[in-house]
């Protein structure tokens, strides 16, 4: 690689091979990243085998697989036999254990989220949940055999299985796992908080989970954010009486109650009902150091958009985001403590775009070639790639694109 290419927004020469991680050969899909300052990074997804097992690997700072993690650098498993599982989140927790959240399904049951925990050597922690697993079917639908009650689907070998899912995960400042999921059969979103033993945390709304206020009905979940205060923020779209979908935000306090310090007249939620937001599709949300909120996605005309809000949910009139040319939508976002990083793609032809913003919405001209954004099209980045996740730490930006993980200079 030409040394002159080592500029802001270019591939990091100290990571993997020419900026691309050397992922395990068994990893077929890399979709979620966990990366904190000074730490190694976790990559979660699924195996390349037909069994559709979930797979998590840990990368050293130089982009190579940490062979001391799991078995030869990999934790690869399925929650139960004959289940197709994809890891949606992975977190390193106390006592050198790794907490993994997956979506899983069989041909005779709906897709549900599950949580499990592994020791450093890749052994499942049997004291977590029930026999090492916490299943999260829709509340009160778990039968005696620990499988969700559901009318069996036809046992067709070629039945389709959709990889993307509306599950969102995070850890509270005290290390409790939060999982949000939209159940397609019940058409309801449920947000769970789980303690370190793998049980529902009953100090959260007395039952360990919350649902949306009745006014939001069947609304789905687009983003889930763990706030520094310990509160939980959910973001999604709600169908209004006009038939259009509008963005909304719901905030729960540490007890699971709707946060009376947020929303319209202390309701705990905000709906952006202005026509300028009709048809918005949201994908990510971050909280700034000042406590403001910024949500990412695209508008009804197919243009990437950012919306800035004050900490209580009011529109931030001082937030004036600059556009990046031809970007169709922002799919993931991160915050490095002072600036925002957004990853998305153009429409046709499809290119992966990474932009860095200041918290007032202006593009950070110190990133890229004085533009504030870059197009990732260097060797090794496949055509029509999708940025499933992005993290910004230590003047570096990490992007997971399904078939690859790359790190660029910030």
DANORWO-V948047 format. One record per residue. N is the residue number from 0. RES is the residue in three letters. PSI is psi as a letter, one per 20 degrees, with the letter a starting at -180 (NA if undefined). BURIAL is 1 if it has 9 or more other C-alpha atoms within 8 Angstrom, else 0. Layout:
n=N res=RES psi=PSI burial=BURIAL
n=N res=RES psi=PSI burial=BURIAL
//
This chain:
n=0 res=UNK psi=p burial=0
n=1 res=UNK psi=p burial=0
n=2 res=UNK psi=h burial=0
n=3 res=UNK psi=i burial=0
n=4 res=UNK psi=i burial=0
n=5 res=UNK psi=m burial=1
n=6 res=UNK psi=r burial=1
n=7 res=UNK psi=p burial=1
n=8 res=UNK psi=i burial=1
n=9 res=UNK psi=r burial=1
n=10 res=UNK psi=q burial=1
n=11 res=UNK psi=o burial=1
n=12 res=UNK psi=i burial=1
n=13 res=UNK psi=j burial=0
n=14 res=UNK psi=o burial=1
n=15 res=UNK psi=c burial=1
n=16 res=UNK psi=o burial=1
n=17 res=UNK psi=k burial=1
n=18 res=UNK psi=i burial=1
n=19 res=UNK psi=p burial=1
n=20 res=UNK psi=q burial=1
n=21 res=UNK psi=n burial=1
n=22 res=UNK psi=q burial=1
n=23 res=UNK psi=q burial=1
n=24 res=UNK psi=h burial=0
n=25 res=UNK psi=i burial=0
n=26 res=UNK psi=o burial=1
n=27 res=UNK psi=i burial=1
n=28 res=UNK psi=p burial=1
n=29 res=UNK psi=o burial=1
n=30 res=UNK psi=i burial=1
n=31 res=UNK psi=p burial=1
n=32 res=UNK psi=q burial=1
n=33 res=UNK psi=p burial=1
n=34 res=UNK psi=p burial=1
n=35 res=UNK psi=q burial=0
n=36 res=UNK psi=p burial=0
n=37 res=UNK psi=i burial=0
n=38 res=UNK psi=r burial=0
n=39 res=UNK psi=r burial=1
n=40 res=UNK psi=q burial=1
n=41 res=UNK psi=q burial=1
n=42 res=UNK psi=p burial=1
n=43 res=UNK psi=q burial=1
n=44 res=UNK psi=c burial=1
n=45 res=UNK psi=r burial=1
n=46 res=UNK psi=r burial=1
n=47 res=UNK psi=i burial=1
n=48 res=UNK psi=r burial=0
n=49 res=UNK psi=i burial=0
n=50 res=UNK psi=i burial=0
n=51 res=UNK psi=l burial=1
n=52 res=UNK psi=q burial=1
n=53 res=UNK psi=q burial=1
n=54 res=UNK psi=p burial=1
n=55 res=UNK psi=p burial=1
n=56 res=UNK psi=r burial=1
n=57 res=UNK psi=p burial=1
n=58 res=UNK psi=p burial=1
n=59 res=UNK psi=r burial=1
n=60 res=UNK psi=h burial=0
n=61 res=UNK psi=j burial=0
n=62 res=UNK psi=j burial=1
n=63 res=UNK psi=q burial=1
n=64 res=UNK psi=p burial=1
n=65 res=UNK psi=o burial=1
n=66 res=UNK psi=i burial=1
n=67 res=UNK psi=i burial=1
n=68 res=UNK psi=p burial=1
n=69 res=UNK psi=c burial=1
n=70 res=UNK psi=o burial=1
n=71 res=UNK psi=k burial=0
n=72 res=UNK psi=j burial=1
n=73 res=UNK psi=p burial=1
n=74 res=UNK psi=o burial=1
n=75 res=UNK psi=p burial=1
n=76 res=UNK psi=r burial=0
n=77 res=UNK psi=q burial=1
n=78 res=UNK psi=g burial=1
n=79 res=UNK psi=r burial=0
n=80 res=UNK psi=q burial=0
n=81 res=UNK psi=k burial=0
n=82 res=UNK psi=q burial=1
n=83 res=UNK psi=p burial=1
n=84 res=UNK psi=q burial=1
n=85 res=UNK psi=p burial=1
n=86 res=UNK psi=p burial=1
n=87 res=UNK psi=i burial=1
n=88 res=UNK psi=q burial=1
n=89 res=UNK psi=p burial=1
n=90 res=UNK psi=p burial=1
n=91 res=UNK psi=p burial=0
n=92 res=UNK psi=a burial=1
n=93 res=UNK psi=q burial=0
n=94 res=UNK psi=k burial=0
n=95 res=UNK psi=l burial=0
n=96 res=UNK psi=q burial=1
n=97 res=UNK psi=p burial=1
n=98 res=UNK psi=p burial=1
n=99 res=UNK psi=p burial=1
n=100 res=UNK psi=p burial=1
n=101 res=UNK psi=q burial=1
n=102 res=UNK psi=q burial=1
n=103 res=UNK psi=q burial=1
n=104 res=UNK psi=q burial=1
n=105 res=UNK psi=r burial=1
n=106 res=UNK psi=i burial=1
n=107 res=UNK psi=j burial=1
n=108 res=UNK psi=q burial=1
n=109 res=UNK psi=r burial=0
n=110 res=UNK psi=p burial=0
n=111 res=UNK psi=q burial=1
n=112 res=UNK psi=q burial=1
n=113 res=UNK psi=q burial=1
n=114 res=UNK psi=q burial=1
n=115 res=UNK psi=r burial=1
n=116 res=UNK psi=q burial=1
n=117 res=UNK psi=q burial=1
n=118 res=UNK psi=r burial=1
n=119 res=UNK psi=h burial=1
n=120 res=UNK psi=j burial=1
n=121 res=UNK psi=j burial=1
n=122 res=UNK psi=p burial=0
n=123 res=UNK psi=p burial=1
n=124 res=UNK psi=o burial=1
n=125 res=UNK psi=i burial=1
n=126 res=UNK psi=i burial=0
n=127 res=UNK psi=p burial=1
n=128 res=UNK psi=c burial=1
n=129 res=UNK psi=o burial=1
n=130 res=UNK psi=k burial=0
n=131 res=UNK psi=i burial=1
n=132 res=UNK psi=p burial=1
n=133 res=UNK psi=o burial=1
n=134 res=UNK psi=q burial=0
n=135 res=UNK psi=m burial=0
n=136 res=UNK psi=r burial=1
n=137 res=UNK psi=p burial=1
n=138 res=UNK psi=p burial=0
n=139 res=UNK psi=k burial=0
n=140 res=UNK psi=j burial=0
n=141 res=UNK psi=p burial=1
n=142 res=UNK psi=r burial=0
n=143 res=UNK psi=h burial=0
n=144 res=UNK psi=j burial=0
n=145 res=UNK psi=j burial=0
n=146 res=UNK psi=q burial=0
n=147 res=UNK psi=q burial=1
n=148 res=UNK psi=p burial=0
n=149 res=UNK psi=q burial=0
n=150 res=UNK psi=p burial=0
n=151 res=UNK psi=q burial=0
n=152 res=UNK psi=q burial=0
n=153 res=UNK psi=p burial=0
n=154 res=UNK psi=m burial=0
n=155 res=UNK psi=p burial=0
n=156 res=UNK psi=h burial=0
n=157 res=UNK psi=j burial=0
n=158 res=UNK psi=p burial=0
n=159 res=UNK psi=q burial=0
n=160 res=UNK psi=p burial=0
n=161 res=UNK psi=p burial=0
n=162 res=UNK psi=g burial=0
n=163 res=UNK psi=q burial=0
n=164 res=UNK psi=r burial=0
n=165 res=UNK psi=k burial=1
n=166 res=UNK psi=q burial=1
n=167 res=UNK psi=q burial=1
n=168 res=UNK psi=r burial=1
n=169 res=UNK psi=r burial=1
n=170 res=UNK psi=p burial=1
n=171 res=UNK psi=r burial=1
n=172 res=UNK psi=h burial=1
n=173 res=UNK psi=j burial=0
n=174 res=UNK psi=j burial=0
n=175 res=UNK psi=q burial=1
n=176 res=UNK psi=p burial=1
n=177 res=UNK psi=p burial=1
n=178 res=UNK psi=p burial=1
n=179 res=UNK psi=p burial=1
n=180 res=UNK psi=p burial=1
n=181 res=UNK psi=o burial=1
n=182 res=UNK psi=o burial=1
n=183 res=UNK psi=h burial=0
n=184 res=UNK psi=g burial=0
n=185 res=UNK psi=i burial=0
n=186 res=UNK psi=l burial=1
n=187 res=UNK psi=q burial=1
n=188 res=UNK psi=p burial=1
n=189 res=UNK psi=p burial=1
n=190 res=UNK psi=o burial=1
n=191 res=UNK psi=q burial=1
n=192 res=UNK psi=p burial=1
n=193 res=UNK psi=p burial=1
n=194 res=UNK psi=a burial=1
n=195 res=UNK psi=j burial=1
n=196 res=UNK psi=i burial=0
n=197 res=UNK psi=k burial=1
n=198 res=UNK psi=q burial=1
n=199 res=UNK psi=p burial=1
n=200 res=UNK psi=o burial=1
n=201 res=UNK psi=i burial=1
n=202 res=UNK psi=i burial=1
n=203 res=UNK psi=o burial=1
n=204 res=UNK psi=k burial=1
n=205 res=UNK psi=i burial=0
n=206 res=UNK psi=i burial=1
n=207 res=UNK psi=j burial=1
n=208 res=UNK psi=r burial=1
n=209 res=UNK psi=q burial=1
n=210 res=UNK psi=r burial=0
n=211 res=UNK psi=q burial=1
n=212 res=UNK psi=q burial=0
n=213 res=UNK psi=h burial=0
n=214 res=UNK psi=h burial=0
n=215 res=UNK psi=i burial=0
n=216 res=UNK psi=c burial=0
n=217 res=UNK psi=j burial=0
n=218 res=UNK psi=q burial=1
n=219 res=UNK psi=a burial=1
n=220 res=UNK psi=p burial=1
n=221 res=UNK psi=h burial=1
n=222 res=UNK psi=q burial=1
n=223 res=UNK psi=p burial=1
n=224 res=UNK psi=p burial=1
n=225 res=UNK psi=o burial=1
n=226 res=UNK psi=q burial=1
n=227 res=UNK psi=h burial=0
n=228 res=UNK psi=i burial=0
n=229 res=UNK psi=i burial=1
n=230 res=UNK psi=r burial=1
n=231 res=UNK psi=p burial=1
n=232 res=UNK psi=p burial=1
n=233 res=UNK psi=q burial=1
n=234 res=UNK psi=p burial=1
n=235 res=UNK psi=a burial=1
n=236 res=UNK psi=q burial=1
n=237 res=UNK psi=p burial=1
n=238 res=UNK psi=p burial=1
n=239 res=UNK psi=r burial=0
n=240 res=UNK psi=h burial=0
n=241 res=UNK psi=i burial=0
n=242 res=UNK psi=i burial=0
n=243 res=UNK psi=q burial=1
n=244 res=UNK psi=p burial=1
n=245 res=UNK psi=q burial=1
n=246 res=UNK psi=q burial=1
n=247 res=UNK psi=r burial=1
n=248 res=UNK psi=p burial=1
n=249 res=UNK psi=p burial=1
n=250 res=UNK psi=p burial=1
n=251 res=UNK psi=q burial=1
n=252 res=UNK psi=a burial=1
n=253 res=UNK psi=h burial=1
n=254 res=UNK psi=i burial=0
n=255 res=UNK psi=j burial=1
n=256 res=UNK psi=q burial=0
n=257 res=UNK psi=p burial=1
n=258 res=UNK psi=o burial=1
n=259 res=UNK psi=i burial=1
n=260 res=UNK psi=j burial=0
n=261 res=UNK psi=q burial=1
n=262 res=UNK psi=a burial=1
n=263 res=UNK psi=o burial=0
n=264 res=UNK psi=k burial=0
n=265 res=UNK psi=k burial=1
n=266 res=UNK psi=h burial=1
n=267 res=UNK psi=i burial=1
n=268 res=UNK psi=q burial=1
n=269 res=UNK psi=p burial=1
n=270 res=UNK psi=p burial=0
n=271 res=UNK psi=n burial=0
n=272 res=UNK psi=i burial=0
n=273 res=UNK psi=q burial=0
n=274 res=UNK psi=h burial=0
n=275 res=UNK psi=i burial=0
n=276 res=UNK psi=j burial=1
n=277 res=UNK psi=p burial=1
n=278 res=UNK psi=j burial=1
n=279 res=UNK psi=q burial=1
n=280 res=UNK psi=p burial=1
n=281 res=UNK psi=q burial=1
n=282 res=UNK psi=h burial=1
n=283 res=UNK psi=r burial=1
n=284 res=UNK psi=q burial=1
n=285 res=UNK psi=q burial=1
n=286 res=UNK psi=p burial=1
n=287 res=UNK psi=r burial=1
n=288 res=UNK psi=h burial=0
n=289 res=UNK psi=i burial=0
n=290 res=UNK psi=j burial=0
n=291 res=UNK psi=r burial=1
n=292 res=UNK psi=q burial=1
n=293 res=UNK psi=p burial=1
n=294 res=UNK psi=q burial=1
n=295 res=UNK psi=q burial=1
n=296 res=UNK psi=c burial=1
n=297 res=UNK psi=q burial=1
n=298 res=UNK psi=a burial=1
n=299 res=UNK psi=i burial=1
n=300 res=UNK psi=j burial=0
n=301 res=UNK psi=k burial=0
n=302 res=UNK psi=p burial=1
n=303 res=UNK psi=p burial=1
n=304 res=UNK psi=q burial=1
n=305 res=UNK psi=q burial=1
n=306 res=UNK psi=p burial=1
n=307 res=UNK psi=p burial=1
n=308 res=UNK psi=q burial=1
n=309 res=UNK psi=r burial=1
n=310 res=UNK psi=h burial=1
n=311 res=UNK psi=j burial=0
n=312 res=UNK psi=i burial=1
n=313 res=UNK psi=q burial=0
n=314 res=UNK psi=p burial=0
n=315 res=UNK psi=o burial=0
n=316 res=UNK psi=i burial=0
n=317 res=UNK psi=i burial=0
n=318 res=UNK psi=o burial=1
n=319 res=UNK psi=n burial=0
n=320 res=UNK psi=p burial=1
n=321 res=UNK psi=q burial=0
n=322 res=UNK psi=q burial=0
n=323 res=UNK psi=p burial=0
n=324 res=UNK psi=p burial=0
n=325 res=UNK psi=j burial=0
n=326 res=UNK psi=p burial=1
n=327 res=UNK psi=g burial=1
n=328 res=UNK psi=q burial=1
n=329 res=UNK psi=p burial=1
n=330 res=UNK psi=h burial=1
n=331 res=UNK psi=q burial=1
n=332 res=UNK psi=q burial=1
n=333 res=UNK psi=r burial=1
n=334 res=UNK psi=p burial=1
n=335 res=UNK psi=j burial=1
n=336 res=UNK psi=i burial=0
n=337 res=UNK psi=h burial=1
n=338 res=UNK psi=q burial=1
n=339 res=UNK psi=q burial=1
n=340 res=UNK psi=p burial=1
n=341 res=UNK psi=p burial=1
n=342 res=UNK psi=p burial=1
n=343 res=UNK psi=b burial=1
n=344 res=UNK psi=q burial=1
n=345 res=UNK psi=r burial=1
n=346 res=UNK psi=f burial=1
n=347 res=UNK psi=o burial=0
n=348 res=UNK psi=r burial=0
n=349 res=UNK psi=o burial=1
n=350 res=UNK psi=q burial=1
n=351 res=UNK psi=p burial=1
n=352 res=UNK psi=p burial=1
n=353 res=UNK psi=p burial=1
n=354 res=UNK psi=q burial=1
n=355 res=UNK psi=p burial=1
n=356 res=UNK psi=q burial=1
n=357 res=UNK psi=r burial=1
n=358 res=UNK psi=i burial=1
n=359 res=UNK psi=j burial=1
n=360 res=UNK psi=i burial=1
n=361 res=UNK psi=q burial=1
n=362 res=UNK psi=q burial=1
n=363 res=UNK psi=o burial=1
n=364 res=UNK psi=i burial=1
n=365 res=UNK psi=i burial=1
n=366 res=UNK psi=q burial=1
n=367 res=UNK psi=b burial=1
n=368 res=UNK psi=m burial=1
n=369 res=UNK psi=k burial=0
n=370 res=UNK psi=h burial=1
n=371 res=UNK psi=i burial=1
n=372 res=UNK psi=r burial=1
n=373 res=UNK psi=q burial=1
n=374 res=UNK psi=p burial=0
n=375 res=UNK psi=n burial=1
n=376 res=UNK psi=k burial=1
n=377 res=UNK psi=r burial=0
n=378 res=UNK psi=p burial=0
n=379 res=UNK psi=i burial=0
n=380 res=UNK psi=o burial=1
n=381 res=UNK psi=q burial=0
n=382 res=UNK psi=q burial=0
n=383 res=UNK psi=l burial=0
n=384 res=UNK psi=q burial=1
n=385 res=UNK psi=p burial=1
n=386 res=UNK psi=n burial=1
n=387 res=UNK psi=h burial=1
n=388 res=UNK psi=q burial=1
n=389 res=UNK psi=q burial=1
n=390 res=UNK psi=q burial=1
n=391 res=UNK psi=o burial=1
n=392 res=UNK psi=q burial=1
n=393 res=UNK psi=l burial=0
n=394 res=UNK psi=k burial=0
n=395 res=UNK psi=q burial=1
n=396 res=UNK psi=p burial=1
n=397 res=UNK psi=p burial=1
n=398 res=UNK psi=p burial=1
n=399 res=UNK psi=p burial=1
n=400 res=UNK psi=k burial=1
n=401 res=UNK psi=f burial=1
n=402 res=UNK psi=i burial=0
n=403 res=UNK psi=r burial=1
n=404 res=UNK psi=p burial=1
n=405 res=UNK psi=q burial=1
n=406 res=UNK psi=p burial=1
n=407 res=UNK psi=q burial=1
n=408 res=UNK psi=p burial=1
n=409 res=UNK psi=NA burial=0
//
